[in-house]
Amino acid sequence: MALINPAELDLKEEIVVRIKRVAKVTSRGKRFRFTALVVVGDGKGHVGFGLGKAHEVIAAISKAKEAAKQNICRIPVINGTIPHKIEGKYGASRVMLKPASQGTGIIAGAAVRAVMEQAGIANILTKRLGSNNALNVVKATMDALLNLQDAVTVANKRGITIKEVFN
């Protein structure tokens, strides 16, 4: 996985997947903090996610956005969809991603949809299995996307032509 400089990319507006309020109970009462899960991407095959924690929501979102910019990865996108069916796993969450024909749209829940929109995938069928924890679902989605292989990569690894890959 090559490092990608976020300054070189034309990033879209970030998508806030989830904001959680967490409390630490002390002898003086409850201390509230906020956790933000954010996804950033350029809509052209680059996507990353980040988690930020702070005492204010705005600060948590900005921290998460900076963390997401550091985690940007390249995803193979072919004609607005993915090259093949794949399943990603993280913790108790599993996400199944299946390529779809033109005009299908993004059939997905909120966490998976955010990743797909930022990656520039316009047509895909998805199913979340197991836990619906937003962070784990995003990590499972990224696991699936990072394990995708396009025909050119497979042909180069095997030392054959692209036409032979499909036979």
Residue pairs with C-beta under 8 A, 6 or more apart in sequence:
1 73
1 146
2 74
4 46
4 72
4 73
4 74
6 40
6 48
6 69
6 70
6 72
9 42
9 46
9 72
10 42
11 40
11 41
11 42
11 69
12 40
12 41
12 42
12 43
12 118
14 38
14 39
14 40
14 61
14 65
14 68
15 38
15 39
15 40
15 114
15 117
15 118
16 36
16 37
16 38
16 61
16 64
17 37
17 38
17 39
17 49
17 110
17 111
17 114
17 134
17 138
18 35
18 36
18 37
18 111
18 134
18 135
19 34
19 35
19 36
19 37
19 57
19 60
19 61
20 34
20 35
20 36
21 32
21 33
21 34
22 32
22 33
22 34
22 35
23 30
23 31
23 32
23 33
24 30
24 31
24 33
25 31
32 55
33 53
33 54
33 55
33 60
34 53
34 54
34 55
34 56
34 57
34 60
35 51
35 52
35 53
35 60
36 51
36 52
36 53
36 57
36 60
36 61
36 63
36 64
37 49
37 50
37 51
37 64
37 134
37 135
37 138
38 49
38 50
38 51
38 52
38 61
38 64
38 65
38 67
38 68
39 47
39 48
39 49
39 68
39 114
39 115
39 118
39 138
40 47
40 48
40 49
40 50
40 65
40 68
40 69
40 72
40 118
41 47
41 48
41 72
41 115
41 117
41 118
41 119
41 120
42 118
42 120
43 117
43 118
43 119
43 120
44 77
44 120
45 74
45 75
45 76
45 77
45 119
45 120
46 72
46 73
46 74
46 75
46 119
47 72
47 73
47 75
47 115
47 118
47 119
47 142
47 145
48 68
48 69
48 70
48 71
48 72
48 73
49 68
49 71
49 115
49 138
49 139
49 142
50 63
50 64
50 65
50 66
50 67
50 68
50 69
50 70
50 71
51 64
51 67
51 135
52 59
52 60
52 61
52 62
52 63
52 64
52 65
52 66
52 67
53 60
53 63
54 60
54 63
73 142
73 145
73 146
75 82
75 119
75 121
75 145
75 146
75 148
76 82
76 83
76 148
76 149
76 150
76 153
77 119
77 120
77 121
78 150
79 102
80 102
80 120
80 121
80 122
80 123
81 99
81 100
81 101
81 121
81 122
81 123
81 124
82 97
82 99
82 121
82 124
82 145
82 148
83 99
83 148
83 149
83 150
83 151
84 99
84 148
84 149
85 96
85 97
85 98
85 99
86 96
86 97
86 144
86 147
86 148
87 94
87 95
87 96
87 97
87 144
88 94
88 95
88 97
88 140
88 141
88 142
88 143
88 144
88 145
88 147
89 95
89 140
89 143
90 136
90 137
90 139
90 140
90 143
91 131
91 133
91 136
91 139
91 140
92 130
92 131
92 133
92 136
93 128
93 129
93 130
93 131
93 132
93 133
93 136
93 137
93 139
93 140
94 128
94 129
94 130
94 140
95 112
95 126
95 127
95 128
95 129
95 137
95 140
95 141
95 144
96 126
96 127
96 129
96 144
97 124
97 125
97 126
97 141
97 144
97 145
98 124
98 125
98 126
99 123
99 124
99 125
100 107
100 123
100 124
100 125
101 123
102 123
103 123
104 123
104 124
104 125
105 122
105 123
106 113
106 116
106 117
106 121
106 122
106 123
106 124
106 126
107 124
107 125
107 126
108 116
108 124
108 126
109 126
109 128
109 132
109 137
110 134
111 128
111 134
111 137
111 138
111 141
112 126
112 128
112 137
112 138
112 141
114 138
115 138
115 141
115 142
115 145
116 124
116 126
116 141
119 145
126 141
128 137
131 137
151 162
151 165
151 166
152 162
154 165
155 161
155 162
155 164
155 165
158 165
